[in-house]
Amino acid sequence: MYSRTFAIVALFLVQLLYGLNFTFSKVIMNGNFVKPFALTILRVGGAGLLFWICSLFLPSEKIERKDYLRFFAAAIFGVVINMLLFLKGVELTTPIHAASIVTITPVIILILSALILNEKITKLKVFGVILAFSGAIVLTIYGKSIRPGDNVALGNIFVFINATSYSIYIILIKQLTAKYHPFTFIKWLFLFGFFMVLPFGYQQLQDVQWSSFTPFISFSVLFVVVGATFATYLLNPMALSKLKASTVGVFIYLQPVIAGLFAIIMGADVIDSVKIMATVLIFSGVYLVSIKPKKTL
């Protein structure tokens, strides 16, 4: 259905949109325009509505009854836990911290693959896991924020749980993306997810003062819903249908680079020696985990 080149381009766009999303989301939440759980409802509800509208113009697919349970499980890890804790984490930490910790996703996928799929882990990969997690610990313990109200340690922990949940989601949807069209899969994912996140953010959504929105905040909310949610959740399954989950994980390297540059330009974050050291540790660890072992003759 899609070429490998298209899948790689789609994967790059996903990382670009996610990278920009850290700053846009933080500006919205730290400006007290929309709280994290309310923003999650807007993300899931808005993007879900777009997916269902688009699906009206596509041939309908019959879904096997057993797969509805998989959709439900994928919604728990890929929408509910993933999005709620991501936005709460970004609210409390900095864009560079959050984006750096997200790059640990390939490491978590490796660990889960070993535990669930009994895949073999080499000594080099074990060393990579240790390096990556060391970087995350350094960020959490020693990382600082330019915003007085931030709680970097707690925010980093939330982002780490988010990355773990997203890793489980990636493994869960691999079979579903090969079986169904992305619109079919995603529209059900977001429908289930919307009703599950609604109780968490309903009160916060009631408190939103829509009249206080500036044009930039309105654009930022639109970007979070359409760009960082609708587009990314559409493009990611397209990429997964042609690429291995490990390849998708490697592209996450781009997120902290894009997020860091954009956050610094927007004045939402600054670079320091702790962030550099921790990011080098995480990148090195993820690189070692991503190396394919040489085949013995």
SVG drawing of the C-alpha trace seen along z (x, -y; Angstrom):
<svg xmlns="http://www.w3.org/2000/svg" viewBox="-19 -37 50 57">
<polyline fill="none" stroke="black" stroke-width="0.4" points="0.0,0.0 2.8,-2.4 6.4,-2.5 9.3,-2.3 10.4,-5.8 6.9,-7.2 7.1,-5.3 10.5,-7.0 9.2,-10.4 6.1,-9.8 8.3,-8.8 10.4,-12.0 7.2,-14.1 6.0,-12.3 9.2,-13.2 9.1,-16.8 5.5,-17.3 6.2,-15.6 9.4,-17.7 7.5,-21.0 4.6,-19.7 6.7,-19.8 7.0,-23.6 3.5,-24.3 1.9,-22.1 4.0,-23.7 3.1,-27.2 -0.6,-26.3 -0.5,-24.6 1.9,-26.9 0.0,-29.9 -3.0,-28.4 -5.1,-28.5 -5.8,-24.7 -4.8,-22.2 -3.1,-18.9 -6.1,-16.6 -8.4,-19.0 -5.9,-19.3 -5.9,-15.5 -9.6,-15.5 -9.3,-18.1 -6.5,-16.1 -8.3,-12.8 -11.8,-14.2 -10.7,-16.6 -8.4,-14.1 -10.9,-11.3 -13.6,-13.3 -11.3,-14.1 -10.6,-10.3 -14.2,-9.4 -15.1,-12.1 -12.3,-11.0 -13.4,-7.4 -16.8,-8.3 -15.0,-8.8 -13.2,-5.4 -14.4,-1.9 -15.6,-0.4 -13.7,2.6 -15.2,5.5 -13.4,5.9 -13.1,9.3 -14.8,9.5 -11.6,10.6 -9.7,7.5 -12.0,5.1 -10.3,6.2 -7.0,5.4 -8.2,2.0 -9.4,1.4 -6.0,2.5 -4.2,0.3 -6.3,-2.6 -5.4,-2.2 -1.6,-2.3 -1.5,-4.4 -4.1,-7.1 -5.1,-7.1 -1.9,-6.5 0.3,-7.8 -1.4,-11.1 -2.5,-11.9 1.0,-11.4 2.8,-12.9 1.0,-16.3 1.1,-16.2 4.8,-15.5 5.5,-18.3 3.6,-20.7 6.0,-20.0 9.3,-19.4 11.1,-21.2 10.8,-20.4 14.4,-19.2 14.1,-17.0 10.9,-15.4 12.1,-14.9 15.4,-13.3 13.6,-10.9 11.2,-9.9 14.2,-8.7 14.5,-5.8 11.4,-4.2 13.6,-1.9 15.3,-0.7 12.0,0.1 10.8,1.8 13.9,4.0 13.3,4.9 9.6,5.7 10.4,7.8 12.8,9.8 10.2,10.3 7.2,10.8 8.6,12.3 11.6,14.0 14.0,12.1 17.7,12.5 19.6,9.5 23.3,9.3 25.8,7.9 26.3,4.8 22.6,4.1 22.6,4.6 25.3,2.0 23.2,-0.3 20.2,0.1 22.4,-0.9 23.8,-4.0 20.3,-5.2 18.7,-4.8 21.7,-6.5 21.1,-9.5 17.5,-9.5 18.4,-9.3 20.9,-12.2 18.2,-14.4 15.7,-13.5 18.1,-14.1 20.2,-17.0 18.1,-18.6 16.8,-22.2 14.1,-24.3 14.0,-28.1 10.4,-28.1 10.0,-28.4 6.7,-26.4 8.2,-23.3 8.8,-20.0 11.4,-18.4 11.8,-15.1 8.1,-14.3 7.6,-15.5 10.4,-13.3 8.9,-10.3 5.6,-11.0 7.2,-11.2 9.1,-8.0 5.9,-6.2 4.4,-7.7 7.4,-6.3 6.9,-2.9 3.2,-3.0 3.9,-4.1 6.4,-1.2 3.7,1.3 1.3,-0.4 3.9,0.0 4.2,3.7 0.4,4.1 -0.5,2.4 2.1,4.1 -0.3,6.9 -3.3,4.5 -1.5,2.1 -0.7,5.0 -4.3,6.1 -6.4,2.9 -6.3,-0.4 -4.8,-3.1 -8.1,-5.1 -10.0,-1.9 -7.6,-1.2 -7.1,-4.8 -10.8,-5.8 -11.7,-2.9 -8.6,-3.6 -9.6,-7.2 -13.3,-6.4 -12.4,-4.0 -9.7,-6.4 -12.0,-9.5 -14.5,-7.9 -11.7,-6.7 -9.9,-10.1 -13.2,-12.1 -13.6,-11.5 -10.0,-12.6 -10.3,-16.0 -14.0,-16.9 -13.7,-19.3 -10.6,-21.0 -12.4,-21.4 -15.2,-23.1 -12.8,-25.6 -11.3,-26.7 -11.7,-30.4 -12.0,-30.3 -12.3,-34.1 -8.8,-34.5 -7.2,-32.7 -4.7,-34.8 -4.3,-34.0 -1.0,-32.2 -2.7,-30.1 -5.5,-29.2 -3.0,-28.2 -1.0,-26.2 -4.1,-24.2 -5.0,-23.6 -1.4,-22.4 -1.6,-20.0 -4.9,-18.5 -4.4,-18.4 -0.6,-18.3 0.7,-16.5 -2.2,-14.1 -4.3,-13.6 -1.3,-13.7 1.1,-11.7 -1.3,-8.9 -2.2,-8.7 1.4,-8.7 2.8,-6.4 0.8,-3.3 1.6,-4.0 5.3,-3.9 4.8,-0.8 3.1,1.1 6.4,0.9 9.1,0.6 10.2,2.6 9.3,1.3 13.0,1.0 13.5,-1.3 10.6,-3.5 12.3,-3.7 15.6,-4.9 13.9,-7.9 13.0,-9.1 16.6,-10.4 15.3,-13.4 12.8,-14.5 15.2,-16.0 17.1,-17.8 14.0,-19.4 12.4,-20.0 15.6,-21.5 16.2,-23.9 12.5,-25.0 12.3,-25.4 15.4,-27.5 14.2,-29.7 10.9,-30.2 12.5,-30.9 10.9,-27.9 14.1,-26.2 17.9,-26.6 20.8,-24.2 23.2,-23.4 26.0,-20.9 23.7,-18.5 21.3,-18.3 24.2,-17.8 25.8,-15.0 22.5,-13.2 21.5,-13.4 24.8,-12.0 24.3,-9.1 20.8,-8.4 21.8,-8.7 24.8,-6.4 22.6,-3.9 19.9,-3.9 22.5,-3.6 24.0,-0.5 20.6,1.0 19.8,0.3 22.9,2.0 22.0,5.3 24.2,8.2 26.4,9.6 25.3,12.9 27.7,15.7 28.5,17.9"/>
</svg>
